Amino acid sequence: EGKTIGVQMKTTGDIYASDIKNAKTKQFNKGIDAVKALRKGVVDAVMIDDAPAKVFAAQYSDVKILEEPYAKEEYGIAVNKEETGLRDKINEALEKLEQNGTLASIRQAWLQEGEQKTAYQWQKKKHSGGKLVMVTNAEFPPYESKDNKGNVVGIDVDILAAIAEDQGFEYELKSLGWDAAIAACQSGQADAMIAGASITDERKASGW
């Protein structure tokens, strides 16, 4: 209470921090920029998801993660509500990938073993299910970020590859800003968004 809290703009951390008594929030486009501000004393704390926090804490020895979680959330893939067929295919793939252990192996590789590139090998074969245009915001490691060659890598990228493989899709992944990614999904310029998006009632009611 009464502190200045750094948040990544438009995340649920941004929402939670704004509800804390007498606290001030300072918004940043990237989580890493909030952490840099913390190290400089510009903010007193940063509210961000657990896995990205661990990535940043591993980079900086003077950053510590509090042991007690502030909230627990689930992530989802955002699909325009009118695209029920695509939604069903994604859900079907996710169910199969959970049952056969693929999702668990991807999570373990990135979250426990420190994977940096990929934990899922895309099978180079002809795919007959068409092409998906997917959007993300590659500022949220280890879920999605850019490597030193500019390629988007992370847990969500591997999950997307596994979904596409299961359903016979080719896919193109575009990294946009958070708002631009949502707008592309809502307008039909993209088929879906996979970007570490927490599931909230407000988001479910907004059409994505």
C-alpha positions in Angstrom: 0.0 0.0 0.0 1.1 3.5 -0.8 4.0 2.4 -3.1 4.7 3.0 -6.7 4.2 -0.2 -8.7 5.6 -0.8 -12.2 3.3 -2.8 -14.6 3.3 -3.9 -18.2 0.5 -1.9 -19.8 -2.8 -3.6 -20.4 -1.9 -6.7 -18.4 -3.9 -8.0 -15.5 -1.0 -6.9 -13.3 -1.9 -3.4 -14.5 -5.5 -4.0 -13.3 -4.6 -5.5 -10.0 -2.1 -2.8 -9.1 -4.6 0.0 -9.7 -6.9 -1.5 -7.0 -4.2 -1.4 -4.2 -4.9 1.2 -1.6 -3.0 4.5 -2.0 -0.7 2.9 -4.6 0.5 4.6 -7.8 1.0 2.7 -11.0 3.6 3.4 -13.6 2.9 1.7 -16.9 5.5 0.3 -19.3 5.2 -1.2 -22.8 7.6 -4.0 -21.8 7.9 -6.0 -18.6 11.7 -5.7 -18.8 11.4 -1.9 -18.8 9.4 -2.1 -15.6 12.2 -4.2 -14.0 14.8 -1.8 -15.2 12.9 1.0 -13.5 12.7 -1.0 -10.3 16.5 -1.4 -10.3 16.9 2.4 -10.8 14.5 3.1 -7.9 11.9 4.7 -10.2 9.3 2.2 -8.8 9.1 0.3 -5.6 7.9 -3.0 -7.0 6.8 -4.7 -10.3 3.7 -6.7 -10.6 4.1 -9.3 -13.4 3.4 -12.9 -14.0 5.5 -15.6 -12.3 7.4 -17.1 -15.3 8.5 -13.7 -16.8 9.4 -12.6 -13.3 11.7 -15.6 -13.0 13.4 -14.7 -16.3 14.1 -11.2 -15.2 15.2 -12.2 -11.7 17.7 -14.7 -13.3 19.1 -11.7 -15.3 19.5 -9.4 -12.3 20.9 -10.6 -9.0 19.4 -7.5 -7.2 15.8 -8.5 -8.2 13.9 -10.8 -5.8 10.5 -12.4 -6.3 8.1 -12.5 -3.4 7.2 -16.0 -2.4 3.4 -15.4 -1.9 1.5 -15.1 -5.2 -0.8 -12.2 -5.5 -3.3 -14.0 -7.7 -3.7 -17.2 -9.7 -4.8 -17.1 -13.4 -5.2 -19.2 -16.4 -4.1 -18.3 -19.9 -6.1 -18.7 -23.1 -5.8 -18.4 -26.8 -8.0 -15.5 -28.1 -10.3 -16.4 -31.0 -13.0 -14.2 -32.5 -16.3 -15.4 -31.1 -17.7 -15.9 -34.6 -14.9 -18.3 -35.5 -16.5 -21.3 -33.6 -15.0 -23.9 -36.0 -11.5 -22.7 -35.4 -12.1 -22.5 -31.7 -13.3 -26.1 -31.6 -10.2 -27.3 -33.6 -7.9 -25.5 -31.3 -9.6 -26.9 -28.2 -9.6 -30.4 -29.7 -5.8 -30.1 -30.3 -5.1 -28.8 -26.9 -7.0 -31.6 -25.3 -5.1 -34.2 -27.2 -1.8 -32.5 -26.6 -2.5 -32.4 -22.9 -3.4 -36.1 -22.8 -0.4 -37.2 -24.7 2.0 -35.2 -22.6 3.2 -32.7 -25.3 2.0 -29.7 -23.4 3.7 -30.9 -20.2 7.0 -31.5 -22.0 6.9 -28.0 -23.5 6.1 -26.4 -20.1 8.8 -28.4 -18.4 11.4 -27.5 -21.0 10.9 -23.8 -20.7 9.9 -23.4 -17.1 12.1 -26.0 -15.4 14.9 -26.7 -17.8 15.6 -23.2 -19.1 14.9 -23.8 -22.8 15.8 -20.8 -24.9 14.9 -21.8 -28.5 12.3 -24.5 -28.9 10.9 -27.5 -27.2 8.8 -28.7 -30.1 10.1 -29.8 -33.5 7.8 -28.8 -36.4 7.4 -31.7 -38.8 8.3 -30.6 -42.3 5.5 -32.2 -44.3 2.6 -31.0 -46.4 -0.3 -29.6 -44.4 -3.8 -29.7 -45.9 -5.8 -27.7 -43.3 -5.0 -24.3 -44.7 -3.1 -21.4 -43.1 -3.5 -19.7 -39.8 -2.5 -16.1 -39.3 -1.6 -15.8 -35.6 -0.6 -12.7 -33.7 1.3 -12.2 -30.4 3.2 -9.6 -28.5 6.7 -10.9 -28.1 7.6 -9.1 -24.9 6.6 -11.7 -22.4 9.4 -14.3 -21.9 9.4 -17.3 -21.6 6.0 -17.4 -23.3 7.0 -15.3 -26.3 10.0 -13.1 -27.0 12.5 -12.5 -29.8 15.8 -14.2 -29.9 19.0 -12.5 -31.1 18.1 -13.2 -34.7 14.6 -11.6 -34.4 12.7 -14.9 -34.3 9.8 -15.2 -32.0 10.4 -18.1 -29.6 8.7 -19.3 -26.4 6.2 -21.6 -24.8 3.3 -20.2 -26.8 5.2 -20.5 -30.0 5.9 -24.2 -29.3 2.2 -24.8 -28.4 1.1 -23.1 -31.6 3.4 -25.3 -33.6 2.0 -28.4 -31.9 -1.6 -27.3 -32.5 -0.9 -26.6 -36.1 0.8 -29.9 -36.5 -2.1 -31.8 -34.9 -4.8 -30.1 -37.0 -2.8 -29.9 -40.3 -2.4 -26.2 -40.5 0.4 -24.1 -41.8 0.8 -20.9 -39.8 2.3 -17.4 -39.8 3.0 -15.7 -36.5 3.2 -11.9 -36.4 4.4 -10.0 -33.4 2.4 -6.8 -32.8 1.8 -4.6 -29.9 -0.8 -5.8 -27.4 -3.6 -3.5 -28.5 -2.8 -4.1 -32.2 -2.8 -7.9 -31.7 -6.3 -7.8 -30.0 -7.6 -5.5 -32.8 -6.3 -7.8 -35.5 -8.0 -10.8 -33.9 -11.3 -8.9 -33.4 -11.4 -7.5 -36.9 -10.5 -10.8 -38.7 -7.1 -9.6 -39.9 -5.7 -12.5 -37.8 -7.3 -15.8 -37.0 -6.3 -15.9 -33.3 -3.9 -14.5 -30.7 -1.6 -16.5 -28.5 0.2 -14.1 -26.1 0.0 -15.2 -22.5 -3.4 -13.7 -22.3 -5.1 -14.2 -18.9 -8.7 -15.3 -19.0 -10.9 -12.6 -17.4 -14.7 -12.0 -17.4 -14.1 -8.6 -19.0 -12.1 -10.1 -21.9 -14.6 -12.9 -22.4 -17.4 -10.3 -22.7 -15.5 -8.1 -25.1 -15.7 -10.4 -28.2 -12.4 -12.2 -28.0 
